Amino acid sequence: MIRRPIFIRTLAAVTLAAVSAASLTACGASGPFGRDARIRSNLTPELATLDQTHVDTRNSYALMSNENLRMLNDDLLKFFYLDRPSRLTSLPMPH
């Protein structure tokens, strides 16, 4: 019976483990959730609509909210008659 040195057995075991680990990691990247599938699922990640980015839509919403609040303020001033001086006085008033 021929005895193999421990170094050769250890080297063979380490090589086998490295090859096994390399083959398992290569199989994991080619699955349905790989990089290519993620790219195909969302080709334009920077766009929120057909022509606007997420920043553009947030800017549009901020502008719309600002205009709506200013129009509401104008409507409230007109509703409570605070947008012009009273016309019930007999004295002339500049307007």
Secondary structure, DSSP 8 states (H G I E B T S, - for coil): -----HHHHHHHHHHHHHHHHHHHHHHHHTSTTSHHHHHHH-S-TTBSSSS-BHHHHHHHHHHHHHHHHHHHHHHHHHHTT-SS--S--SS----
